[in-house]
Amino acid sequence: MKESQALKGHLDVLLLTALEEGPGHGYAIKETLRQTSGGRFNLPTGTIYPALHRLEDDHLVKSSWSVVDGRRRRTYQLTPTGKRRLARDRQASLQFAATLQTMLEPSR
């Protein structure tokens, strides 16, 4: 199964998690996902940026522009609403993962 299919329904909580430690620009968020997944979630920017924009439209993250080395960079950070959503979605995702693991383990 392709990683993008495996992430369906989980991308938002992963992006919010990547921003939990502090603000980050799109490429840094993409790299955080790649590194924390052991290279398994090496997602294209065409997946990351639309999701970040959707999260911003939902007021879960906010963005600001800065200039670094002469280049404009958009930095994203969690809003208070985003922090609450992350707490809720994290718990739901962990419960789902535990249930899935139980169901997929061979019977003993």
C-alpha positions as CSV (number, residue, x, y, z in Angstrom):
1,M,0.0,0.0,0.0
2,K,1.3,3.4,-0.9
3,E,2.1,5.7,2.1
4,S,-0.3,8.3,0.8
5,Q,-3.2,5.9,0.9
6,A,-2.2,4.7,4.3
7,L,-2.2,8.3,5.6
8,K,-5.7,9.0,4.3
9,G,-7.6,10.4,7.3
10,H,-4.5,10.7,9.4
11,L,-2.5,13.5,7.6
12,D,-4.1,16.3,9.6
13,V,-3.2,14.9,13.0
14,L,0.4,14.2,11.7
15,L,0.8,17.7,10.5
16,L,-0.5,19.2,13.7
17,T,1.9,16.9,15.6
18,A,4.8,18.1,13.5
19,L,3.9,21.6,14.6
20,E,3.5,20.8,18.3
21,E,7.1,21.7,19.1
22,G,6.9,25.0,17.5
23,P,6.4,26.9,14.2
24,G,7.8,25.5,11.0
25,H,7.8,26.2,7.2
26,G,6.4,23.7,4.8
27,Y,9.6,21.9,3.9
28,A,10.7,21.6,7.6
29,I,7.3,20.0,8.3
30,K,7.7,17.6,5.4
31,E,11.1,16.7,6.7
32,T,9.8,16.2,10.3
33,L,7.2,13.7,8.9
34,R,9.9,11.9,6.9
35,Q,12.4,11.7,9.8
36,T,9.9,10.7,12.5
37,S,8.5,8.0,10.3
38,G,12.0,6.5,9.5
39,G,11.7,7.7,5.9
40,R,8.4,5.9,5.4
41,F,6.3,9.1,4.9
42,N,8.2,11.0,2.3
43,L,5.3,12.9,1.1
44,P,5.2,15.2,-2.0
45,T,4.8,18.9,-1.4
46,G,1.6,18.6,-3.5
47,T,0.2,16.7,-0.5
48,I,1.6,18.8,2.3
49,Y,0.8,22.4,1.2
50,P,-2.9,21.9,0.3
51,A,-3.4,20.1,3.7
52,L,-1.7,23.0,5.5
53,H,-3.9,25.5,3.7
54,R,-7.0,23.5,4.7
55,L,-5.8,23.5,8.3
56,E,-5.3,27.2,8.1
57,D,-8.8,27.7,6.6
58,D,-10.1,25.6,9.6
59,H,-8.2,27.9,12.0
60,L,-6.1,25.0,13.3
61,V,-2.9,26.6,12.2
62,K,-1.9,30.2,11.3
63,S,0.8,31.3,9.0
64,S,3.1,34.2,8.5
65,W,5.6,35.3,5.9
66,S,9.3,35.9,6.5
67,V,12.3,36.4,4.3
68,V,15.3,34.1,4.8
69,D,18.4,34.4,2.6
70,G,16.5,36.6,0.3
71,R,13.6,34.1,-0.2
72,R,10.1,34.4,1.1
73,R,9.1,31.6,3.5
74,R,5.7,30.9,4.9
75,T,5.8,29.6,8.5
76,Y,3.0,27.7,10.1
77,Q,2.1,27.3,13.8
78,L,-0.6,25.8,15.9
79,T,-3.5,27.9,17.1
80,P,-5.2,27.3,20.4
81,T,-8.0,25.6,18.5
82,G,-5.3,23.5,16.7
83,K,-3.8,22.4,20.0
84,R,-7.2,21.3,21.3
85,R,-7.9,19.4,18.0
86,L,-4.5,17.7,18.2
87,A,-5.2,16.5,21.7
88,R,-8.6,15.0,20.7
89,D,-7.4,13.6,17.4
90,R,-4.2,12.1,18.9
91,Q,-6.3,10.1,21.4
92,A,-8.6,8.9,18.7
93,S,-5.7,7.9,16.5
94,L,-4.0,6.0,19.2
95,Q,-7.2,4.1,20.1
96,F,-7.7,3.3,16.4
97,A,-4.1,2.1,16.0
98,A,-4.4,-0.1,19.1
99,T,-7.7,-1.6,17.9
100,L,-6.2,-2.2,14.4
101,Q,-3.1,-3.9,15.9
102,T,-5.3,-6.2,18.1
103,M,-7.4,-7.2,15.1
104,L,-4.4,-7.8,12.8
105,E,-2.3,-9.9,15.2
106,P,-2.6,-13.6,14.5
107,S,-4.7,-15.6,17.0
108,R,-2.6,-17.4,19.6
